[in-house]
């Protein structure tokens, strides 16, 4: 029965795409298929993290671009997260990272309809795309503020409508995207599919690139955050600033973001330097600082990361890094040791390794 | 013996001098009305930021897999990027759902054939390989 069902599903998918005589078939030669898989190992120096260490099959992702014609295309990205086993507790996730239809009017105006990774800052649109960034993970500050004792600065995904485009003037390129989408809900509700708020969230990003090396971007997000039910909402506004430049082979990237949830202000910032030692090996250093609540003194979380990114052959990347965490006593992310109920150590170190294969 | 060696050197210089004298040109389909294109426009087309020519033709940029002096010149003088940073740029575009890199063909002859058969085609080749069906465009705004 199951085999029959699977065969029917596969047939239903394949025949419209490639079946001879189908009026609606897409030219398969124009459909592109990409993906990546990564395996990580992380271990902490004490109970503030994971002192035992563990391997993680973090991402298994498949992406497809399907152009219907010169103006309309579909873009899909499905991720199997943390070695999915839906029968187990904390058994990972299967996530539609993005799924949207894009309409190209001209270079200045394009429209997207569907679910996207919220266009905020430098990293959110490549949130899990490990082949793209040098370090094992993207900065926790700004992008995972809730894992640094703060609250999420913006929803990771948004479902709605985007308008985007590119303008040029001489050697200056302006890249913009604005969106209206579902706002944030209580934590158990899929933000991409529901909105507990009457008003939809909106935001955008404007990036200016001058010359080949220097770019500046401003991002903003505004919405209502449902705190504990559909009637309790708080205004949530976040803005961010990104600056990237290079001197010779040395690249610098820095971001700052400030988030206001009903008067509580979260701030995050990082600066990163990277240098390609040769064609295969790039060394990097990043300093991250999170100040989760302007109403709480001494609650900062600082992290310094030093690492190397090696690509010995095309489509394969090794990463190794050491991270040093220094936290103030009042940071809400410190937590307690369940066995003794004593506070966890404030400071700790992580070692992380990753191997990523992509195509 | 010395005279023969001299001739050998001269003949070798004439026969294998293509990389030294090769001139990189950007070609489009002969039916494309574009006669002049700016360096910045070509860069934007190859970076996926510009998808149309001024006349509305959908631009289909072509890259070549051969690592030759023509390709190196195109990257250095038109794109202004090292190949490594160009590759990383496109990885970021692919995995953020923003598009696919230019079509990769095996060589310049193949690129000429493709552009001659596609109205929106654009490629970079050695000027000596221009053939019927394509035309070279002049490039403004060169550094």
HADDOCK unambig.tbl for C-alpha pairs under 7 A between the chains (distance, minus, plus):
assign (segid A and resid 75 and name CA) (segid B and resid 97 and name CA) 6.38 0.50 0.50
assign (segid A and resid 107 and name CA) (segid B and resid 50 and name CA) 5.67 0.50 0.50
assign (segid A and resid 107 and name CA) (segid B and resid 51 and name CA) 6.26 0.50 0.50
assign (segid A and resid 107 and name CA) (segid B and resid 52 and name CA) 6.90 0.50 0.50
assign (segid A and resid 125 and name CA) (segid B and resid 96 and name CA) 5.45 0.50 0.50
assign (segid A and resid 126 and name CA) (segid B and resid 95 and name CA) 6.41 0.50 0.50
assign (segid A and resid 126 and name CA) (segid B and resid 96 and name CA) 5.33 0.50 0.50
assign (segid A and resid 129 and name CA) (segid B and resid 95 and name CA) 6.23 0.50 0.50
assign (segid A and resid 132 and name CA) (segid B and resid 88 and name CA) 6.93 0.50 0.50
assign (segid A and resid 132 and name CA) (segid B and resid 91 and name CA) 6.10 0.50 0.50
assign (segid A and resid 132 and name CA) (segid B and resid 92 and name CA) 5.49 0.50 0.50
assign (segid A and resid 166 and name CA) (segid B and resid 49 and name CA) 6.57 0.50 0.50
assign (segid A and resid 171 and name CA) (segid B and resid 40 and name CA) 6.63 0.50 0.50
assign (segid A and resid 212 and name CA) (segid B and resid 80 and name CA) 6.79 0.50 0.50
